[in-house]
Amino acid sequence: MEPQVTNGPNSATANGPSSNSRSCPSPMQTGGSNDDSKTNLIVNYLPQNMTQEEFRSLFGSIGEIESCKLVRDKIT
């Protein structure tokens, strides 16, 4: 008996998910380089009264912080 072939958003093959599944490409797949100069990190839910000095103290042990900008919610 021949296996059924399906082609839809919920179809899957015995070898894994369908070709409709999405994943993030790795830097190697996108031709990215090892240049970290364009790396940004967004950190949410910081205290409204946190200073840049406190931020650097908290995250500086993880790695070098070239610059930081604390964006405040103007409403609260």
C-alpha positions as CSV (number, residue, x, y, z in Angstrom):
1,M,0.0,0.0,0.0
2,E,1.4,3.4,-1.0
3,P,1.7,6.0,1.8
4,Q,-0.5,9.1,1.5
5,V,1.1,12.3,0.5
6,T,-0.3,15.4,2.1
7,N,0.5,19.0,1.5
8,G,-1.0,21.3,4.0
9,P,-0.1,23.5,7.0
10,N,-0.7,20.7,9.4
11,S,0.9,17.9,7.4
12,A,4.0,16.1,8.7
13,T,6.2,13.4,7.3
14,A,7.7,10.4,9.0
15,N,11.1,12.2,8.9
16,G,10.0,15.3,10.8
17,P,7.9,18.4,10.4
18,S,6.6,19.6,7.1
19,S,8.5,22.0,4.9
20,N,6.1,24.7,6.0
21,S,7.7,24.8,9.5
22,R,9.8,27.9,10.1
23,S,13.0,28.3,12.1
24,C,15.6,31.0,12.5
25,P,18.6,30.5,10.3
26,S,22.0,30.4,12.0
27,P,24.5,33.1,11.2
28,M,26.4,30.6,9.1
29,Q,23.3,30.0,7.0
30,T,22.8,33.8,6.4
31,G,26.4,34.5,5.6
32,G,27.0,36.3,8.9
33,S,30.5,37.0,10.1
34,N,32.0,36.9,13.6
35,D,31.8,40.7,13.8
36,D,30.0,41.5,17.1
37,S,30.1,45.2,16.5
38,K,26.4,45.2,15.5
39,T,25.2,43.2,18.5
40,N,22.4,44.8,20.6
41,L,20.5,43.4,23.6
42,I,17.2,44.7,24.8
43,V,16.3,44.0,28.4
44,N,12.7,44.5,29.5
45,Y,11.1,45.0,32.9
46,L,13.9,46.9,34.6
47,P,12.9,49.1,37.5
48,Q,11.9,52.6,36.4
49,N,14.4,54.2,38.8
50,M,17.4,52.0,37.7
51,T,20.4,54.1,36.7
52,Q,23.0,53.4,34.0
53,E,25.6,52.8,36.7
54,E,23.3,50.2,38.3
55,F,22.7,48.6,34.9
56,R,26.4,48.4,34.2
57,S,27.1,47.0,37.6
58,L,24.4,44.4,37.2
59,F,25.3,43.3,33.6
60,G,29.0,44.3,33.4
61,S,30.2,41.0,34.8
62,I,28.6,39.1,31.8
63,G,30.6,41.1,29.2
64,E,31.8,44.5,28.1
65,I,29.1,47.1,27.7
66,E,30.1,49.6,25.0
67,S,27.0,51.8,25.5
68,C,23.6,51.6,27.1
69,K,20.4,53.6,26.8
70,L,17.7,53.2,29.4
71,V,14.3,54.0,27.8
72,R,11.7,55.1,30.3
73,D,8.0,54.8,30.1
74,K,6.8,58.4,30.1
75,I,3.3,57.5,31.3
76,T,4.2,55.7,34.5
